[in-house]
Amino acid sequence: MRRADRLFDVIQALRSAKRPMTAAALADRLEVTVRTVYRDVATLQARRVPIEGAAGIGYVLRRGFDLPPLMFTTEEVDAIAVGAQLVRRLRDPALQDAAAGVLSKIAVVLPDQTRAYFDAAPFYVSKGSARVSDGVDLSDIRGAIRDTRKLRLAYVDEQERRTRRTVWPIALAYYVDVTLIAAWCELRNDYRHFRVDRIDQITVMPDQYPPDNGRLAGWLALRKERTEADA
Protein backbone atom coordinates (compact mmCIF):
# COMPACT_ATOMS: atom_id res chain seq x y z
CA MET A 1 0.00 0.00 0.00
CA ARG A 2 1.31 3.46 -0.88
CA ARG A 3 1.99 5.69 2.12
CA ALA A 4 -0.41 8.34 0.83
CA ASP A 5 -3.19 5.73 0.74
CA ARG A 6 -2.29 4.58 4.25
CA LEU A 7 -2.41 8.13 5.63
CA PHE A 8 -5.86 8.52 4.10
CA ASP A 9 -6.92 5.24 5.72
CA VAL A 10 -5.70 6.45 9.13
CA ILE A 11 -7.95 9.51 8.82
CA GLN A 12 -10.88 7.38 7.68
CA ALA A 13 -10.41 4.95 10.58
CA LEU A 14 -10.31 7.74 13.14
CA ARG A 15 -13.27 9.52 11.56
CA SER A 16 -15.47 6.43 11.85
CA ALA A 17 -14.31 5.46 15.36
CA LYS A 18 -16.75 6.05 18.22
CA ARG A 19 -13.99 6.13 20.83
CA PRO A 20 -10.23 6.77 20.87
CA MET A 21 -8.27 4.23 18.84
CA THR A 22 -4.96 2.96 20.14
CA ALA A 23 -1.97 2.61 17.86
CA ALA A 24 -2.28 -1.16 18.24
CA ALA A 25 -5.89 -1.09 17.02
CA LEU A 26 -4.97 1.09 14.05
CA ALA A 27 -2.02 -1.16 13.23
CA ASP A 28 -4.27 -4.22 13.29
CA ARG A 29 -6.84 -2.57 11.04
CA LEU A 30 -4.29 -1.29 8.53
CA GLU A 31 -2.11 -4.42 8.72
CA VAL A 32 1.05 -2.48 9.59
CA THR A 33 3.31 -2.23 12.63
CA VAL A 34 2.59 -0.03 15.63
CA ARG A 35 5.76 1.91 14.90
CA THR A 36 4.42 2.69 11.41
CA VAL A 37 1.20 4.03 12.96
CA TYR A 38 3.17 6.32 15.28
CA ARG A 39 5.09 7.71 12.30
CA ASP A 40 1.94 8.18 10.23
CA VAL A 41 0.08 9.95 13.03
CA ALA A 42 3.07 12.25 13.59
CA THR A 43 3.16 13.03 9.86
CA LEU A 44 -0.54 13.88 9.79
CA GLN A 45 -0.24 16.04 12.89
CA ALA A 46 2.67 17.89 11.27
CA ARG A 47 0.39 18.53 8.29
CA ARG A 48 -2.15 20.10 10.68
CA VAL A 49 -4.64 17.28 10.63
CA PRO A 50 -6.34 17.71 14.06
CA ILE A 51 -5.52 14.32 15.58
CA GLU A 52 -5.46 14.43 19.37
CA GLY A 53 -4.13 11.86 21.82
CA ALA A 54 -0.87 10.12 22.56
CA ALA A 55 0.84 6.75 22.51
CA GLY A 56 -0.65 4.39 25.08
CA ILE A 57 -3.85 6.44 25.38
CA GLY A 58 -5.35 6.44 21.92
CA TYR A 59 -6.09 8.89 19.15
CA VAL A 60 -9.18 10.81 18.09
CA LEU A 61 -9.89 13.04 15.12
CA ARG A 62 -11.34 16.36 16.16
CA ARG A 63 -14.99 16.61 15.12
CA GLY A 64 -15.76 18.71 12.07
CA PHE A 65 -12.57 17.88 10.21
CA ASP A 66 -12.95 16.65 6.67
CA LEU A 67 -10.72 16.21 3.67
CA PRO A 68 -10.98 18.95 1.06
CA PRO A 69 -13.24 18.03 -1.86
CA LEU A 70 -11.63 16.90 -5.08
CA MET A 71 -11.83 19.50 -7.80
CA PHE A 72 -11.58 18.48 -11.43
CA THR A 73 -11.59 20.49 -14.63
CA THR A 74 -14.08 19.58 -17.35
CA GLU A 75 -11.31 17.94 -19.36
CA GLU A 76 -10.26 15.89 -16.34
CA VAL A 77 -13.83 14.66 -15.80
CA ASP A 78 -13.97 13.67 -19.48
CA ALA A 79 -10.66 11.83 -19.17
CA ILE A 80 -11.89 9.89 -16.12
CA ALA A 81 -15.16 8.94 -17.83
CA VAL A 82 -13.45 7.74 -21.02
CA GLY A 83 -10.70 5.98 -19.07
CA ALA A 84 -13.19 4.04 -16.99
CA GLN A 85 -15.01 2.86 -20.12
CA LEU A 86 -11.72 1.77 -21.65
CA VAL A 87 -10.99 -0.31 -18.56
CA ARG A 88 -14.45 -1.89 -18.75
CA ARG A 89 -13.69 -3.35 -22.17
CA LEU A 90 -10.60 -5.16 -20.88
CA ARG A 91 -11.08 -8.83 -20.10
CA ASP A 92 -9.78 -8.23 -16.58
CA PRO A 93 -12.58 -8.53 -13.99
CA ALA A 94 -10.48 -7.25 -11.07
CA LEU A 95 -9.57 -4.06 -12.95
CA GLN A 96 -13.19 -3.63 -14.04
CA ASP A 97 -14.32 -3.81 -10.41
CA ALA A 98 -11.57 -1.39 -9.40
CA ALA A 99 -12.65 1.08 -12.09
CA ALA A 100 -16.22 0.95 -10.81
CA GLY A 101 -14.94 1.60 -7.29
CA VAL A 102 -12.94 4.62 -8.46
CA LEU A 103 -15.99 6.06 -10.23
CA SER A 104 -18.19 5.67 -7.15
CA LYS A 105 -15.61 7.38 -4.93
CA ILE A 106 -15.17 10.26 -7.36
CA ALA A 107 -18.92 10.74 -7.86
CA VAL A 108 -19.43 11.24 -4.12
CA VAL A 109 -17.12 14.27 -3.92
CA LEU A 110 -18.12 16.03 -7.14
CA PRO A 111 -20.41 19.08 -7.03
CA ASP A 112 -24.00 18.26 -7.99
CA GLN A 113 -23.86 19.82 -11.45
CA THR A 114 -20.57 18.13 -12.33
CA ARG A 115 -21.81 14.81 -10.92
CA ALA A 116 -24.88 14.92 -13.15
CA TYR A 117 -22.66 15.42 -16.21
CA PHE A 118 -20.25 12.74 -14.99
CA ASP A 119 -23.04 10.18 -14.55
CA ALA A 120 -24.33 10.79 -18.08
CA ALA A 121 -21.03 11.50 -19.83
CA PRO A 122 -21.65 11.37 -23.62
CA PHE A 123 -18.80 9.03 -24.46
CA TYR A 124 -19.03 5.53 -25.87
CA VAL A 125 -16.16 3.09 -26.19
CA SER A 126 -16.44 -0.05 -28.31
CA LYS A 127 -16.29 -3.38 -26.54
CA GLY A 128 -13.07 -5.32 -26.84
CA SER A 129 -12.89 -8.77 -28.37
CA ALA A 130 -9.84 -10.14 -26.58
CA ARG A 131 -10.24 -13.69 -25.30
CA VAL A 132 -8.84 -14.82 -21.97
CA SER A 133 -8.15 -18.43 -21.05
CA ASP A 134 -10.42 -19.80 -18.33
CA GLY A 135 -7.35 -20.94 -16.41
CA VAL A 136 -5.74 -17.50 -16.24
CA ASP A 137 -6.40 -14.86 -13.58
CA LEU A 138 -4.95 -11.58 -14.83
CA SER A 139 -4.77 -10.21 -11.28
CA ASP A 140 -2.28 -13.02 -10.50
CA ILE A 141 -0.14 -11.91 -13.43
CA ARG A 142 -0.22 -8.28 -12.36
CA GLY A 143 0.70 -9.37 -8.85
CA ALA A 144 3.64 -11.38 -10.20
CA ILE A 145 4.87 -8.32 -12.10
CA ARG A 146 4.67 -6.17 -8.97
CA ASP A 147 6.42 -8.80 -6.82
CA THR A 148 8.96 -9.81 -9.51
CA ARG A 149 7.80 -13.43 -9.33
CA LYS A 150 8.55 -15.89 -12.09
CA LEU A 151 5.67 -17.53 -13.96
CA ARG A 152 5.46 -21.10 -15.18
CA LEU A 153 3.37 -21.36 -18.34
CA ALA A 154 1.85 -24.26 -20.23
CA TYR A 155 1.58 -22.61 -23.64
CA VAL A 156 0.13 -23.48 -27.03
CA ASP A 157 1.50 -21.50 -29.98
CA GLU A 158 -0.23 -20.65 -33.28
CA GLN A 159 0.89 -23.97 -34.75
CA GLU A 160 -0.62 -25.95 -31.85
CA ARG A 161 2.80 -26.80 -30.44
CA ARG A 162 2.78 -27.20 -26.68
CA THR A 163 5.65 -26.01 -24.53
CA ARG A 164 6.35 -25.19 -20.92
CA ARG A 165 8.09 -21.93 -20.22
CA THR A 166 9.51 -20.21 -17.18
CA VAL A 167 9.28 -16.46 -17.76
CA TRP A 168 9.97 -13.20 -15.99
CA PRO A 169 6.80 -11.11 -16.54
CA ILE A 170 7.57 -7.51 -17.42
CA ALA A 171 4.25 -6.03 -18.52
CA LEU A 172 0.68 -6.74 -19.60
CA ALA A 173 -0.31 -5.37 -23.00
CA TYR A 174 -4.06 -4.90 -23.45
CA TYR A 175 -5.13 -4.67 -27.08
CA VAL A 176 -8.69 -4.61 -28.41
CA ASP A 177 -8.44 -8.15 -29.80
CA VAL A 178 -5.76 -9.77 -27.65
CA THR A 179 -4.09 -9.55 -24.24
CA LEU A 180 -0.37 -10.28 -24.10
CA ILE A 181 2.17 -11.00 -21.38
CA ALA A 182 5.47 -9.37 -22.22
CA ALA A 183 8.24 -11.36 -20.56
CA TRP A 184 11.83 -12.46 -20.54
CA CYS A 185 11.81 -16.16 -21.49
CA GLU A 186 14.39 -18.36 -19.80
CA LEU A 187 14.11 -20.98 -22.55
CA ARG A 188 14.82 -18.54 -25.39
CA ASN A 189 16.98 -16.18 -23.33
CA ASP A 190 15.18 -13.28 -24.97
CA TYR A 191 12.01 -11.18 -24.85
CA ARG A 192 8.83 -13.00 -25.82
CA HIS A 193 5.10 -12.23 -25.96
CA PHE A 194 2.55 -14.78 -24.80
CA ARG A 195 -1.11 -14.53 -25.73
CA VAL A 196 -3.19 -15.02 -22.62
CA ASP A 197 -5.85 -16.97 -24.52
CA ARG A 198 -3.22 -19.56 -25.54
CA ILE A 199 -2.12 -20.33 -21.99
CA ASP A 200 -3.46 -23.66 -20.73
CA GLN A 201 -2.10 -23.28 -17.24
CA ILE A 202 -0.19 -20.67 -15.29
CA THR A 203 1.56 -20.86 -11.95
CA VAL A 204 3.03 -18.00 -9.95
CA MET A 205 6.31 -19.36 -8.64
CA PRO A 206 7.87 -18.52 -5.27
CA ASP A 207 11.14 -17.73 -7.07
CA GLN A 208 11.81 -14.05 -7.67
CA TYR A 209 13.77 -12.78 -10.62
CA PRO A 210 16.43 -10.08 -10.11
CA PRO A 211 15.43 -6.40 -9.93
CA ASP A 212 14.53 -4.78 -13.25
CA ASN A 213 18.00 -3.62 -14.31
CA GLY A 214 16.56 -2.03 -17.43
CA ARG A 215 14.53 -4.97 -18.75
CA LEU A 216 11.31 -2.94 -18.98
CA ALA A 217 13.15 -0.12 -20.73
CA GLY A 218 14.72 -2.67 -23.07
CA TRP A 219 11.36 -4.17 -23.93
CA LEU A 220 9.83 -0.72 -24.52
CA ALA A 221 12.72 0.20 -26.81
CA LEU A 222 12.30 -3.06 -28.73
CA ARG A 223 8.54 -2.49 -29.01
CA LYS A 224 9.09 1.04 -30.33
CA GLU A 225 11.65 -0.21 -32.84
CA ARG A 226 9.28 -2.90 -34.17
CA THR A 227 6.37 -0.45 -34.31
CA GLU A 228 8.39 2.01 -36.37
CA ALA A 229 9.55 -0.80 -38.66
CA ASP A 230 5.94 -1.80 -39.30
CA ALA A 231 4.84 1.77 -40.00
SULMOGI-V567955 format. One line per field, one symbol per residue. ss: DSSP state (2 for helix, 1 for strand, 0 for the rest). phi: phi as a letter, one per 20 degrees, with the letter a starting at -180 (. if undefined). burial: b if it has 9 or more other ideal C-beta (glycine too) atoms within 8 Angstrom, else e. A space follows every 10 residues. Layout:
# SULMOGI-V567955
ss=???
phi=???
burial=???
This chain:
# SULMOGI-V567955
ss=0022222222 2222220000 1022222222 0002222222 2222220000 1111000111 1000000000 0002222222 2222222200 0022222222 2222222220 0222222220 0000000000 0000000222 2222222011 1111110000 0111111111 1111000011 1111100001 1111122211 1111111100 0000222222 2222222222 0
phi=.ffgffffff fffffefebg dffffffffe lceffffgff ffffffemff edpbgndpcc dgfnebffff ccfgffffff ffgfffffef ecgfffffff ffffffffef ggfffffffd geccdfffcf ecffeddfff ffffffelef ddddccefdm edcdcdcdfd bddedfdbdd debeeffela fbdcfffdef bcceeffdef gglnffffff fffffffffe f
burial=eeeeebbbbb bebbeebeeb bbbebbbeeb eeeeebbbeb bebbbeeebe beeeeeebbb beeeeeeeee ebeeeebbeb bbbbbbbbbb bbebbbebbb ebbeebbeeb eeebbebbee beeebeebeb ebbeebebbb bbbbbeebbb bbbbbbeeee eeeebbbbbb bbbebeebbb bbbbbbeeee bbbbbbbbbb ebeebeeeee eeeebbebbe ebbeeeeeee e
